[in-house]
Amino acid sequence: FAIPIAILILSIILEKYLRCPLSVTGIFFSILLVAVFYLGITAELIVALIIYTLIAFLSAVIYRYYKSRLESACYTADQAYISSGCTQCCRYR
């Protein structure tokens, strides 16, 4: 149970800095592939590798989607505040 949660959190952190879900997925796939070879290649470990890689990819994509939606909402709100004469920006609230 701890491994999927750790992968979820770490993939969001990596997505924040790398800004590329495929890079995040590639990093997790390569690390997990090394672990699979170290532990011995079995069908269960290969399935776990695929599932954990999908978790990393989906969490990175979902984070990127919500971040872009938030930035779009802030941009729209900032434009409304600027046109109304308000000087505060959405990003600093």
ZAMI-176047 format. One line per 5 residues: number of its first residue (from 1); their letters; for each residue x, y, z of N, C-alpha, C, O. Coordinates in pm, 1 decimal, decimal comma. Layout:
BEGIN
NUM) A) X:Y:Z:X:Y:Z:X:Y:Z:X:Y:Z; ...
! end
This chain:
BEGIN
1) FAIPI) 81,4:-119,9:0,0:0,0:0,0:0,0:85,6:126,2:0,0:44,4:229,4:-52,9; 202,8:118,2:58,3:287,7:236,6:67,8:353,2:270,7:-66,3:375,6:388,2:-95,5; 383,6:171,6:-146,7:452,3:197,2:-273,7:365,7:278,3:-370,9:416,1:374,5:-428,8; 237,7:244,2:-391,5:157,3:328,8:-482,3:141,2:472,1:-432,4:141,7:565,9:-512,1; 127,1:489,5:-301,6:114,5:625,0:-247,2:244,0:702,7:-268,0:240,6:820,4:-304,2
6) AILIL) 358,7:637,4:-245,3:487,7:703,1:-266,0:506,9:738,5:-412,8:557,5:846,2:-444,2; 467,3:649,4:-502,8:478,9:677,4:-645,7:388,9:794,2:-684,5:428,9:879,2:-764,1; 269,6:799,2:-629,9:177,2:908,3:-657,5:236,9:1041,9:-614,7:237,4:1137,4:-692,3; 286,4:1048,8:-493,2:341,8:1173,5:-441,2:467,6:1213,7:-516,2:482,9:1330,1:-553,2; 557,3:1119,5:-538,8:682,2:1151,7:-607,7:659,3:1190,0:-754,0:730,9:1274,8:-807,3
11) SIILE) 561,9:1129,5:-818,7:535,6:1166,9:-957,5:477,6:1307,8:-967,6:505,8:1379,1:-1063,9; 397,8:1348,6:-870,5:347,1:1486,1:-869,6:461,4:1584,1:-845,7:467,5:1689,3:-909,3; 551,7:1550,1:-754,7:666,2:1637,4:-729,2:755,3:1647,3:-853,0:797,9:1756,8:-889,9; 783,8:1533,9:-917,3:866,1:1537,2:-1038,0:796,9:1612,5:-1151,4:862,7:1684,4:-1226,5; 667,0:1597,3:-1164,6:593,3:1668,8:-1268,7:601,1:1819,6:-1245,4:607,5:1897,9:-1340,3
16) KYLRC) 600,6:1858,8:-1120,1:609,1:2001,0:-1087,7:739,4:2060,3:-1139,0:741,4:2174,4:-1185,0; 847,9:1984,6:-1131,8:977,5:2036,9:-1172,8:1011,5:2006,4:-1318,9:1072,4:2089,8:-1385,9; 973,5:1889,2:-1369,3:1009,7:1851,7:-1505,9:910,2:1903,2:-1610,4:948,4:1931,8:-1723,9; 784,3:1914,7:-1572,4:676,2:1961,0:-1660,2:660,1:1874,6:-1785,3:629,5:1924,5:-1893,6; 681,2:1744,7:-1767,9:663,4:1651,3:-1879,8:621,9:1514,9:-1823,8:704,9:1444,9:-1765,8
21) PLSVT) 495,3:1475,9:-1840,1:449,6:1347,7:-1785,8:524,9:1227,2:-1841,4:543,0:1128,2:-1770,6; 568,7:1233,9:-1966,1:641,7:1121,5:-2022,7:779,3:1105,3:-1959,2:827,5:993,0:-1943,9; 842,4:1215,3:-1922,5:970,9:1206,1:-1852,6:952,4:1145,3:-1713,7:1032,4:1062,6:-1670,0; 847,9:1186,3:-1646,1:818,3:1130,4:-1513,9:793,8:980,5:-1525,2:844,5:902,0:-1445,1; 715,8:941,7:-1625,0:687,2:800,2:-1646,4:814,0:722,8:-1680,5:833,9:611,7:-1631,4
26) GIFFS) 898,2:779,7:-1762,6:1023,0:713,9:-1798,8:1115,4:694,3:-1680,2:1180,4:590,5:-1668,1; 1121,4:793,3:-1593,0:1205,2:781,9:-1472,7:1154,5:669,4:-1383,9:1232,7:585,9:-1338,6; 1024,4:666,7:-1358,9:970,0:561,3:-1273,5:981,7:424,0:-1337,4:1009,4:325,5:-1268,9; 960,6:416,9:-1468,7:972,3:288,7:-1536,3:1114,8:234,3:-1525,8:1134,6:115,9:-1498,3; 1213,2:320,3:-1547,5:1351,7:272,4:-1541,8:1392,4:231,6:-1400,6:1461,9:131,5:-1383,1
31) ILLVA) 1350,4:307,1:-1300,1:1383,4:270,9:-1161,5:1315,8:139,4:-1123,5:1378,3:51,9:-1063,5; 1188,7:125,9:-1158,4:1117,1:3,0:-1125,2:1168,1:-115,8:-1204,9:1166,5:-228,5:-1155,4; 1212,9:-92,7:-1327,1:1268,3:-201,2:-1407,6:1397,9:-254,6:-1346,8:1422,0:-375,4:-1346,9; 1479,9:-165,5:-1295,7:1601,6:-208,9:-1226,7:1565,0:-291,0:-1103,2:1629,4:-391,8:-1073,9; 1461,3:-247,7:-1030,7:1417,8:-322,1:-912,3:1365,5:-460,2:-950,3:1390,1:-557,5:-879,1
36) VFYLG) 1293,8:-469,2:-1061,4:1241,7:-598,9:-1106,9:1357,1:-693,0:-1142,1:1354,0:-810,7:-1106,1; 1458,4:-642,3:-1211,7:1573,1:-726,2:-1245,9:1650,5:-767,6:-1121,0:1702,9:-878,7:-1114,2; 1657,5:-678,8:-1022,6:1728,5:-710,6:-898,8:1654,8:-818,6:-819,6:1717,5:-909,3:-764,7; 1522,4:-808,9:-813,7:1443,6:-903,4:-735,3:1418,4:-1034,6:-808,9:1375,8:-1132,9:-748,3; 1443,8:-1035,9:-935,1:1416,9:-1156,4:-1014,6:1291,8:-1134,9:-1096,5:1188,9:-1091,1:-1045,2
41) ITAEL) 1301,5:-1165,8:-1222,7:1190,3:-1138,5:-1313,8:1082,1:-1245,3:-1295,4:1103,2:-1363,1:-1324,4; 967,4:-1201,7:-1247,1:849,9:-1287,4:-1237,6:731,6:-1213,7:-1299,3:736,1:-1092,4:-1319,9; 627,1:-1288,1:-1328,0:508,9:-1227,8:-1389,7:443,8:-1125,5:-1296,7:394,5:-1022,3:-1342,2; 443,9:-1154,3:-1166,5:382,8:-1062,1:-1070,8:457,2:-929,1:-1067,5:395,4:-822,9:-1060,3; 588,9:-935,1:-1072,8:667,5:-811,7:-1069,1:652,3:-732,0:-1199,0:652,8:-608,9:-1196,9
46) IVALI) 638,9:-801,7:-1310,9:617,8:-732,4:-1438,1:481,7:-661,5:-1436,9:470,4:-547,7:-1482,3; 380,2:-728,1:-1385,7:247,1:-666,7:-1376,1:251,8:-547,3:-1281,2:193,9:-442,7:-1310,6; 319,9:-561,7:-1168,4:334,3:-450,1:-1074,3:409,4:-333,8:-1139,0:374,7:-217,7:-1117,3; 511,6:-364,6:-1218,0:586,1:-261,2:-1289,7:494,4:-182,9:-1381,6:500,4:-60,0:-1385,3; 410,9:-251,6:-1454,9:319,2:-185,3:-1547,8:216,1:-101,8:-1471,8:187,2:11,5:-1510,2
51) IYTLI) 161,7:-157,0:-1365,8:60,7:-84,1:-1287,5:120,5:39,0:-1222,0:59,9:146,1:-1226,0; 237,1:26,4:-1162,4:300,6:141,1:-1097,2:342,3:247,2:-1197,9:337,4:366,5:-1167,7; 383,0:205,8:-1316,3:416,8:301,9:-1420,8:291,9:376,7:-1466,4:297,2:497,4:-1490,1; 180,0:306,2:-1478,8:54,1:372,5:-1513,7:9,2:469,7:-1405,2:-43,7:576,6:-1435,6; 29,9:433,2:-1279,4:-3,6:524,1:-1169,1:79,4:651,4:-1179,4:26,9:761,3:-1161,8
56) AFLSA) 208,3:637,2:-1207,8:295,3:754,0:-1220,4:251,2:841,5:-1337,4:246,1:963,9:-1325,2; 219,5:779,4:-1450,4:178,1:856,0:-1567,2:46,0:928,1:-1542,9:33,7:1047,1:-1571,9; -52,2:856,8:-1490,1:-183,9:918,1:-1468,0:-179,0:1030,1:-1364,9:-243,7:1133,3:-1382,8; -103,9:1011,3:-1258,3:-95,7:1118,0:-1158,9:-23,5:1240,0:-1214,9:-60,7:1352,7:-1182,1; 78,4:1221,2:-1298,1:147,0:1334,7:-1360,1:55,1:1408,2:-1457,5:53,7:1531,2:-1461,2
61) VIYRY) -21,4:1332,7:-1536,2:-113,1:1394,7:-1632,1:-224,8:1469,0:-1559,0:-260,1:1580,6:-1597,2; -279,8:1408,8:-1455,7:-387,6:1474,2:-1380,3:-336,5:1600,4:-1312,1:-405,6:1702,3:-1311,7; -216,5:1595,4:-1254,4:-159,4:1715,1:-1192,3:-138,6:1824,8:-1296,2:-169,5:1941,2:-1270,8; -86,8:1788,3:-1412,3:-62,8:1886,5:-1517,8:-194,4:1948,7:-1564,7:-200,7:2069,1:-1590,0; -299,2:1867,3:-1576,2:-430,0:1917,8:-1618,3:-484,8:2018,7:-1517,1:-527,9:2127,6:-1554,8
66) YKSRL) -483,0:1982,4:-1389,7:-536,9:2072,9:-1287,8:-452,4:2198,9:-1273,9:-505,9:2306,4:-1246,7; -322,0:2187,1:-1292,1:-237,3:2304,9:-1284,8:-267,3:2399,2:-1400,6:-273,9:2520,5:-1380,9; -285,5:2346,0:-1520,3:-317,0:2431,9:-1634,7:-455,1:2495,6:-1619,3:-475,1:2610,5:-1658,7; -549,9:2421,8:-1562,3:-682,5:2480,0:-1537,6:-676,0:2591,9:-1434,7:-743,5:2693,8:-1449,2; -594,9:2573,5:-1330,7:-580,4:2676,0:-1228,6:-513,6:2800,0:-1285,8:-556,0:2912,1:-1257,7
71) ESACY) -408,9:2780,6:-1366,3:-342,5:2895,2:-1426,7:-434,7:2968,7:-1522,5:-430,4:3091,4:-1531,1; -518,2:2894,6:-1594,8:-613,8:2957,0:-1685,1:-717,6:3037,3:-1607,6:-754,6:3147,3:-1648,5; -764,1:2982,6:-1496,6:-861,6:3053,9:-1413,9:-799,1:3178,0:-1353,6:-864,1:3282,3:-1346,6; -673,9:3169,1:-1309,8:-605,8:3285,8:-1254,1:-585,3:3391,9:-1361,0:-601,5:3511,0:-1334,4; -550,0:3349,7:-1481,3:-530,3:3445,8:-1590,0:-660,7:3518,2:-1620,2:-661,5:3639,9:-1638,4
76) TADQA) -770,8:3444,3:-1625,4:-900,7:3505,5:-1651,9:-939,6:3600,3:-1540,1:-989,3:3710,0:-1565,6; -917,1:3557,9:-1415,1:-949,3:3644,3:-1301,6:-860,3:3768,6:-1300,5:-907,5:3878,0:-1269,7; -733,7:3752,9:-1333,4:-643,2:3867,2:-1337,7:-685,9:3966,9:-1443,9:-680,5:4087,7:-1421,2; -728,2:3917,7:-1559,5:-772,8:4008,1:-1665,0:-897,3:4084,2:-1622,8:-912,5:4201,8:-1655,6; -986,3:4017,9:-1550,3:-1107,4:4085,4:-1501,6:-1071,7:4191,0:-1398,0:-1129,9:4299,5:-1397,7
81) YISSG) -975,8:4160,2:-1309,3:-934,9:4258,0:-1208,3:-862,2:4375,7:-1271,6:-881,9:4490,1:-1230,7; -779,0:4348,9:-1370,2:-705,9:4457,0:-1435,5:-802,3:4549,5:-1509,2:-787,9:4671,6:-1503,5; -900,2:4491,9:-1578,1:-994,7:4575,1:-1652,7:-1085,5:4654,5:-1559,3:-1136,0:4759,8:-1598,1; -1107,2:4605,9:-1436,7:-1191,4:4679,9:-1343,3:-1111,1:4779,4:-1259,9:-1168,0:4854,0:-1180,2; -979,0:4780,7:-1278,2:-896,7:4877,7:-1205,8:-835,0:4823,6:-1078,3:-762,2:4895,6:-1009,9
86) CTQCC) -862,5:4698,6:-1044,7:-804,2:4639,1:-924,5:-659,9:4599,3:-953,9:-630,8:4549,6:-1062,6; -570,1:4620,2:-859,7:-428,9:4595,3:-885,0:-380,5:4462,8:-826,6:-265,8:4424,6:-849,7; -463,4:4392,8:-752,9:-418,7:4265,9:-694,6:-428,0:4155,1:-798,3:-517,8:4152,8:-882,4; -333,7:4064,7:-789,8:-326,1:3953,3:-883,8:-374,0:3825,2:-817,1:-356,5:3807,5:-696,5; -433,1:3737,4:-893,5:-483,5:3610,0:-842,9:-370,5:3523,8:-786,8:-392,1:3450,4:-690,4
91) RYR) -252,3:3530,9:-843,9:-140,5:3445,5:-801,6:-89,4:3480,3:-663,3:-29,0:3396,1:-596,7; -112,4:3601,5:-619,4:-57,9:3642,6:-490,2:-158,9:3633,1:-376,9:-130,8:3676,0:-265,0; -275,0:3577,9:-404,7:-374,2:3560,9:-297,8:-358,6:3430,9:-229,6:-433,8:3400,3:-137,1
! end
